[in-house]
């Protein structure tokens, strides 16, 4: 059996990427709590952290991704934008404003970002999105830090949590949309609630660069690694610099087990490589390590390499994301036995399905 590994190269950097989820482990972790005094917040924080830690290891009976009993129509309409139709077990996306001069300007940006998410599979075919928006007005919970960081980075304080809590969402992904100029980043996690910090300068709506950056960062919130040899933000030794499925293997043996079934073979069992932009194979360079292996030469998770442009995540990552949506964000109830190998490889998602 012959295995050809390609594309061992160093590429220039123009995009920031992931921060390990532990950086913001106290943020955006599902809770239906909406109290306001200090003791209530402290109790809620402990409950939220416990939920998050339990999600990583325990089995739960599948439930709604949001509190279905809450009448959200009573929320301040000048602050909160709600989906026209709520999906009980849908994927909740919360857009939060930062440094927008008006709500209409913010909602215009949100419209562009929603359309951007729906340009690529599997998001394009998914019909279970619950899009929420939170216009913070003059409230400023975030700031751009330039000292002791590799690139200008947006950081937000805990006050931003109070903007989300009234929505009572159990599982969600938050996207802080800012008019400030900084390097976009995202928490690297799989099922835990997480955040994308997204810089969209005035006039950025409609530009393809920002569409691709959003698609790239958004996928980190479901576990996809960078398919690049360098990272602007991730610290050495952090989770973001370690190999991880489905799209960044530490060695050939692991790559074969993760995506060998996607690679074309001859009658003699030799792997076949065709169009490098689309065909699955074994290519060097991901998670900031030139010796790790990725399944395709080009993908949205590799925006640094202009020689292999791509408009999708690649077959391997798309298949993985489809399964995440299927098992965790759909109305169908599944069991671990429905896809035992997937849940063995990614035990974090066992919380989405029934125990046997």
C-alpha positions as CSV (number, residue, x, y, z in Angstrom):
1,X,0.0,0.0,0.0
2,X,1.6,3.3,-1.1
3,X,0.9,6.5,0.7
4,X,2.0,9.8,-0.8
5,X,2.1,12.8,1.5
6,X,2.1,16.2,-0.1
7,X,2.4,19.9,0.5
8,X,5.1,20.2,3.2
9,X,5.5,23.9,3.0
10,X,5.6,27.0,5.1
11,X,3.0,29.7,4.3
12,X,2.8,33.4,5.2
13,X,0.4,34.5,7.9
14,X,-2.4,36.9,7.5
15,X,-5.2,35.5,9.7
16,X,-5.6,34.8,13.4
17,X,-7.4,31.8,14.6
18,X,-8.2,29.9,17.8
19,X,-7.9,30.3,21.5
20,X,-8.3,27.1,23.6
21,X,-11.8,26.9,25.1
22,X,-10.4,27.1,28.6
23,X,-9.5,30.8,28.0
24,X,-13.2,31.6,28.4
25,X,-14.4,28.6,30.3
26,X,-16.6,30.7,32.5
27,X,-18.3,32.4,29.6
28,X,-21.2,31.3,27.4
29,X,-21.9,28.1,29.1
30,X,-25.6,27.2,29.0
31,X,-27.9,28.2,31.8
32,X,-31.5,29.2,32.2
33,X,-30.6,31.5,35.1
34,X,-31.5,35.2,34.9
35,X,-30.9,36.5,38.4
36,X,-29.2,39.8,39.1
37,X,-27.8,39.9,42.6
38,X,-24.2,38.9,43.4
39,X,-25.0,35.8,45.3
40,X,-27.4,34.6,42.6
41,X,-24.8,35.2,40.0
42,X,-22.2,33.3,42.0
43,X,-24.5,30.4,42.4
44,X,-25.4,30.5,38.7
45,X,-21.7,30.6,37.7
46,X,-21.1,27.4,39.8
47,X,-24.1,25.7,38.2
48,X,-23.0,26.8,34.7
49,X,-19.4,25.5,35.2
50,X,-20.8,22.2,36.6
51,X,-23.0,21.8,33.5
52,X,-20.0,22.5,31.2
53,X,-17.7,20.0,32.9
54,X,-20.5,17.3,33.0
55,X,-21.1,17.7,29.3
56,X,-17.6,16.5,28.6
57,X,-18.1,13.1,30.2
58,X,-21.6,12.3,31.3
59,X,-24.6,10.9,29.4
60,X,-27.7,13.0,29.4
61,X,-31.2,12.3,28.1
62,X,-31.5,14.5,25.0
63,X,-33.5,17.7,25.6
64,X,-34.2,21.1,24.2
65,X,-31.3,23.4,23.4
66,X,-33.3,26.3,24.9
67,X,-35.9,26.9,27.6
68,X,-39.2,26.3,25.7
69,X,-41.4,27.6,28.5
70,X,-40.0,31.1,28.4
71,X,-42.1,33.8,26.7
72,X,-39.4,35.7,24.9
73,X,-41.8,38.2,23.4
74,X,-41.6,40.1,26.6
75,X,-37.9,40.9,26.1
76,X,-36.9,44.5,25.2
77,X,-37.3,44.6,21.5
78,X,-34.8,47.5,21.2
79,X,-32.2,45.1,22.6
80,X,-33.2,41.6,21.5
81,X,-33.9,40.2,18.1
82,X,-35.6,36.8,18.0
83,X,-36.1,34.1,15.4
84,X,-39.5,34.1,13.7
85,X,-39.7,30.4,14.2
86,X,-38.0,28.6,17.2
87,X,-36.6,25.1,16.7
88,X,-36.8,23.2,20.0
89,X,-33.5,21.4,19.5
90,X,-32.0,23.8,16.9
91,X,-28.6,25.4,16.8
92,X,-28.8,28.7,18.7
93,X,-26.6,31.4,17.3
94,X,-26.4,34.7,19.3
95,X,-25.0,37.8,17.6
96,X,-23.8,40.4,20.1
97,X,-23.0,44.0,19.1
98,X,-19.8,45.8,20.0
99,X,-19.1,49.5,19.0
100,X,-22.0,49.8,16.6
101,X,-23.5,53.3,16.3
102,X,-27.1,52.1,15.8
103,X,-29.2,49.0,16.0
104,X,-30.0,49.2,12.3
105,X,-26.3,49.2,11.4
106,X,-25.8,46.2,13.7
107,X,-28.8,44.3,12.2
108,X,-27.4,45.0,8.7
109,X,-24.2,43.4,9.7
110,X,-26.0,40.4,11.3
111,X,-27.9,39.9,8.0
112,X,-24.6,39.7,6.1
113,X,-23.2,37.2,8.6
114,X,-26.3,35.0,8.6
115,X,-26.1,34.9,4.8
116,X,-22.4,34.1,5.0
117,X,-23.0,31.1,7.2
118,X,-25.6,29.7,4.8
119,X,-23.3,29.8,1.7
120,X,-21.4,26.6,2.6
121,X,-22.3,23.0,3.5
122,X,-23.4,21.7,5.9
123,X,-24.8,25.0,7.1
124,X,-26.3,25.7,3.7
125,X,-28.7,22.8,3.9
126,X,-29.4,22.9,7.6
127,X,-32.8,24.3,8.5
128,X,-32.6,24.3,12.3
129,X,-30.8,27.6,13.0
130,X,-32.2,29.8,15.8
131,X,-30.7,33.2,15.2
132,X,-30.8,35.7,18.1
133,X,-29.3,39.2,18.2
134,X,-28.4,41.3,21.2
135,X,-27.8,45.0,20.6
136,X,-25.9,46.4,23.5
137,X,-26.2,50.0,22.6
138,X,-23.7,52.2,24.3
139,X,-22.8,49.4,26.8
140,X,-19.2,48.3,26.2
141,X,-18.2,45.0,27.6
142,X,-15.3,44.4,25.2
143,X,-12.0,46.1,24.5
144,X,-9.1,45.6,22.0
145,X,-5.8,44.6,23.8
146,X,-2.5,45.3,22.1
147,X,-0.1,44.8,24.9
148,X,1.4,41.3,25.6
149,X,-0.4,39.8,22.7
150,X,0.8,38.8,19.2
151,X,-1.9,40.7,17.4
152,X,-4.7,43.1,18.5
153,X,-7.2,40.9,20.3
154,X,-10.8,41.5,21.5
155,X,-11.4,40.6,25.1
156,X,-14.8,41.0,26.9
157,X,-15.7,41.1,30.5
158,X,-18.3,39.1,32.3
159,X,-20.9,41.8,31.8
160,X,-21.6,40.4,28.4
161,X,-23.0,37.2,30.0
162,X,-25.8,39.2,31.5
163,X,-26.9,40.2,27.9
164,X,-27.3,36.6,27.0
165,X,-28.8,35.1,30.1
166,X,-32.3,36.4,29.6
167,X,-32.6,34.3,26.4
168,X,-32.3,31.2,28.5
169,X,-30.4,29.1,26.0
170,X,-28.9,25.8,27.1
171,X,-26.6,25.3,24.1
172,X,-25.5,28.1,21.8
173,X,-22.6,29.7,20.0
174,X,-22.1,33.4,20.5
175,X,-20.6,35.7,17.9
176,X,-19.5,39.1,19.1
177,X,-19.6,41.4,16.1
178,X,-17.4,44.4,16.5
179,X,-16.6,47.5,14.4
180,X,-13.2,47.6,16.1
181,X,-10.1,46.4,14.2
182,X,-8.5,43.3,15.6
183,X,-7.6,39.7,14.6
184,X,-10.6,37.4,14.7
185,X,-10.5,34.4,17.0
186,X,-12.7,31.7,18.3
187,X,-12.9,29.2,21.2
188,X,-11.8,25.7,20.2
189,X,-14.4,23.3,21.6
190,X,-16.9,20.7,20.3
191,X,-20.3,20.9,22.1
192,X,-19.6,23.4,24.9
193,X,-21.0,26.9,24.4
194,X,-18.4,29.1,22.9
195,X,-17.6,32.5,21.4
196,X,-16.3,33.9,18.1
197,X,-14.8,37.4,18.3
198,X,-15.3,38.9,14.9
199,X,-14.0,42.1,13.5
200,X,-16.2,43.6,10.8
201,X,-15.1,47.2,10.0
202,X,-17.6,49.6,8.6
203,X,-18.1,48.8,4.9
204,X,-17.0,45.1,5.4
205,X,-20.5,43.7,4.7
206,X,-20.5,42.0,1.3
207,X,-16.8,41.4,1.2
208,X,-15.8,37.8,0.5
209,X,-12.8,37.9,2.8
210,X,-15.1,38.5,5.9
211,X,-17.5,35.8,4.8
212,X,-14.6,33.2,4.7
213,X,-13.1,34.4,8.0
214,X,-16.5,33.9,9.7
215,X,-16.9,30.4,8.2
216,X,-13.4,29.6,9.4
217,X,-13.8,30.8,12.9
218,X,-17.3,29.5,13.3
219,X,-16.1,25.9,12.7
220,X,-13.6,26.1,15.5
221,X,-16.6,26.1,17.9
222,X,-17.4,22.5,16.7
223,X,-13.8,21.2,17.0
224,X,-12.2,21.8,13.6
225,X,-8.5,22.6,13.7
226,X,-6.6,25.1,11.6
227,X,-5.2,23.5,8.5
228,X,-2.2,25.8,8.6
229,X,1.4,25.6,9.7
230,X,1.4,28.8,11.7
231,X,-1.1,30.5,14.1
232,X,-1.2,34.2,15.0
233,X,-2.9,33.9,18.4
234,X,-2.7,30.4,19.7
235,X,-0.1,29.9,22.4
236,X,2.5,27.1,22.1
237,X,1.3,24.0,23.9
238,X,-2.3,25.1,23.9
239,X,-5.1,22.8,22.7
240,X,-5.3,24.7,19.5
241,X,-1.7,23.6,18.7
242,X,-2.4,19.9,19.2
243,X,-3.6,17.4,16.6
244,X,-7.3,16.6,16.8
245,X,-10.1,15.0,14.8
246,X,-11.5,15.2,12.3
247,X,-9.1,17.2,10.2
248,X,-5.6,17.2,11.9
249,X,-3.9,13.9,12.6
250,X,-0.5,13.5,14.4
251,X,0.7,10.7,12.1
252,X,-0.2,8.6,9.1
253,X,-1.6,5.7,11.1
254,X,-4.1,8.1,12.8
255,X,-4.9,9.8,9.5
256,X,-5.8,6.4,8.0
257,X,-8.1,5.6,10.8
258,X,-9.8,9.0,10.7
259,X,-10.3,9.5,6.9
260,X,-8.8,6.6,5.1
261,X,-12.2,5.6,3.8
262,X,-12.5,8.9,2.0
263,X,-9.3,8.4,-0.1
264,X,-9.6,6.9,-3.5
265,X,-7.7,3.7,-4.1
266,X,-6.7,1.6,-7.2
267,X,-7.6,-2.0,-7.6
268,X,-4.2,-2.8,-6.0
269,X,-5.1,-0.9,-2.9
270,X,-2.8,2.1,-3.7
271,X,-4.1,5.5,-2.8
272,X,-4.9,7.8,-5.7
273,X,-4.5,11.6,-5.7
274,X,-6.1,13.8,-8.3
275,X,-7.2,17.4,-7.9
276,X,-5.3,18.6,-4.8
277,X,-8.0,21.2,-4.0
278,X,-10.8,18.6,-3.7
279,X,-9.4,15.1,-3.3
280,X,-8.9,13.7,0.1
281,X,-5.4,12.5,0.9
282,X,-2.6,13.1,3.3
283,X,-1.1,16.6,3.3
284,X,1.3,18.2,5.6
285,X,0.5,21.2,7.9
286,X,-2.2,21.8,10.4
287,X,-2.7,23.1,14.0
288,X,0.5,25.2,13.5
289,X,2.6,22.1,13.0
290,X,4.2,21.3,9.7
291,X,4.5,17.6,10.5
292,X,0.8,17.0,11.3
293,X,-1.5,15.8,8.5
294,X,-4.7,17.2,7.1
295,X,-7.1,15.5,4.6
296,X,-7.1,18.1,1.8
297,X,-4.6,20.6,0.4
298,X,-7.1,23.4,0.5
299,X,-10.2,24.2,2.6
300,X,-11.9,27.0,4.5
301,X,-9.8,26.0,7.5
302,X,-6.7,26.9,5.5
303,X,-7.1,30.5,4.5
304,X,-3.3,31.2,4.6
305,X,-2.5,29.2,1.5
306,X,-3.6,31.1,-1.6
307,X,-2.2,28.4,-3.9
308,X,-5.1,26.1,-2.9
309,X,-8.2,28.2,-2.6
310,X,-11.3,26.4,-1.5
311,X,-15.0,27.2,-1.0
312,X,-15.8,24.4,1.4
313,X,-14.5,22.5,4.5
314,X,-13.6,19.4,2.5
315,X,-15.3,16.0,2.5
316,X,-13.9,14.8,5.8
317,X,-14.8,17.9,7.9
318,X,-18.1,18.4,6.2
319,X,-19.1,14.8,7.0
320,X,-18.1,15.4,10.7
321,X,-20.1,18.7,10.9
322,X,-23.1,17.0,9.3
323,X,-23.0,14.4,12.1
324,X,-22.7,17.0,14.8
325,X,-25.8,18.8,13.4
326,X,-27.6,15.5,13.0
327,X,-26.9,14.1,16.5
328,X,-26.9,17.3,18.6
329,X,-29.1,19.9,16.8
330,X,-32.0,18.0,15.2
331,X,-35.4,16.8,16.4
332,X,-34.6,13.1,15.9
333,X,-33.4,11.3,19.0
334,X,-30.4,9.1,18.4
335,X,-28.6,6.5,20.5
336,X,-24.8,5.9,20.9
337,X,-25.2,2.6,19.1
338,X,-26.4,4.5,16.0
339,X,-22.8,5.5,15.3
340,X,-20.6,3.9,18.0
341,X,-17.3,4.7,16.3
342,X,-18.2,8.4,16.1
343,X,-19.1,8.7,19.8
344,X,-16.1,6.7,20.8
345,X,-13.8,9.0,18.9
346,X,-15.7,12.2,20.1
347,X,-17.1,11.3,23.5
348,X,-18.1,15.0,24.1
349,X,-21.1,14.4,21.9
350,X,-22.5,11.6,24.0
351,X,-24.5,14.2,25.9
352,X,-26.6,14.7,22.7
353,X,-27.9,11.2,22.5
354,X,-29.7,8.6,24.7
355,X,-27.8,6.0,26.7
356,X,-28.4,2.5,25.8
